[in-house]
Amino acid sequence: MTPETIRNLSDLRQEFYALFATAMNPSVSITKGNPHTSNPAIASWVDQQQCLNYLWIHAHTAPDALVPDRPFLLRVSINKGIGVPFSVKRQSHQGHNQGWCFELTVLPEEILDFVPWIVSLIQSQVKEFTPLVKEPPHPLSYQPDNQVLLAETWTESARRCSKMENPNPGCPSITVIQSVRA
């Protein structure tokens, strides 16, 4: 990733985690990432069944020195992808939640809009009642059914950008992201 992309990802991750921690009940712990050791910052919480859950945000694709026009797409992963870092293991719990995992791939300008939706997704999983999931803030590329809680989904715009060989103005670049956040 380019240094600019890394900064944008870090800023979006920090803002997302702050909003997520405020919206969640139970309380959320946020670890500080260390880019030098490839340990990303993550948000974790212990659910009603005393199982440890975690959420982390990472680049699914991003521009770099070799492919500067590659679209910048983010992925929100819940209970998937990194294992549980030592700092999270110190929380009191009865084991890692292996009952479900989920991934959502979005454009950078969409990610903060998804905080309430992700919170409702997590809460509906605890209650095991899919209709409690709020309407997503951006169209998703799946047919609404109970499978949404079992795997992964993408926003329609992220899916479109991921399939393009030559990104067009509809796909985010670092310049677009900075102007949206300014």
Secondary structure, 3 states (H helix, E strand, C coil): CCHHHHHHHHHHHHHHHHHHHHHCCCCCEECCCEHHHCECCCEEEECCCCCEEEEEEEEEECCCCCCCCCCCEEEEEECCCCCCCHHHHCCCCCCECCCCCEEEEECHHHHHHHHHHHHHHHHHHHHCCHHHCCCCCCCECCCCCHHHHCCEEEEHHHHHHHHCCCCCCCCCCHHHHHHHHC
